[in-house]
Amino acid sequence: MIEALLPGERAIWLVKAVHIAAIAIWSGGLVSLPVLMLRRRGLTGEAVHDLHRIVRYLHVEIVSPAAFVAVIAGMALIFMREIFFVWFIAKLYFIAVLVACHLGLGQMISRTFLLDRPMGRVTVSFAIVAALIGITGVLFFVLAKPILSLTAIAGEAAEPGWLEDSVVGPLISLLISLTK
Ligand code: HEM
């Protein structure tokens, strides 16, 4: 079947395959690493260092590079597939949730192992639920591709001139007033 594809389409399939494989690793890490962190409780001595090594290896060498590859491949797909739709903006909101989870995970690792303050079940459950919400939201928008109005997603920000009226204009006025 793949021989029947045009060269351009082949490239799209390849980049999409890389994107989805990287997403799978990234999402898996965001859900499973917080669970590993729970195992810190009750450990002492060398066992703590072993767990730290495993968690750090997974976060630094596997999950973070996968996140990077996923984002780069996703950005390439925007232009290869010419995805300029409102559902994609909605998808970006949920990607922001996943990025926040990723940053939070780094914080959790530092707190658990460098500050020696192990995570509780509530924090870990919160991290997992937030990651699952992000993953489900992204998958919903990218697979269902619902037809949405820009106003529904961005509200008044979709109106021409909104940025200038609400942010840029007042900011410039403030800067000018500071120079007086
Ligand atoms: C900055 C991050 C991301 C960008 C820029 C991005 C961008 C894209 C683009 C442009 C496509 C092609 C859509 C199409 O062919 O109709 C795509 C496909 C896809 N993305 Fe992402 N994406 C990102 C993150 C994610 C995440 C976090 C997930 C899942 C949790 C995800 C899951 C998928 C899936 C399953 C597809 C295949 C959809 C299909 O072929 O119908 N993406 N992505």
Boltz pocket constraint, residues with backbone or C-beta under 6 A from the ligand:
constraints:
  - pocket:
      binder: B
      contacts: [[A, 16], [A, 19], [A, 20], [A, 23], [A, 27], [A, 70], [A, 71], [A, 73], [A, 74], [A, 75], [A, 76], [A, 77], [A, 78], [A, 79], [A, 81], [A, 83], [A, 95], [A, 98], [A, 134], [A, 135], [A, 136], [A, 138], [A, 139], [A, 142], [A, 143]]
      max_distance: 6.0
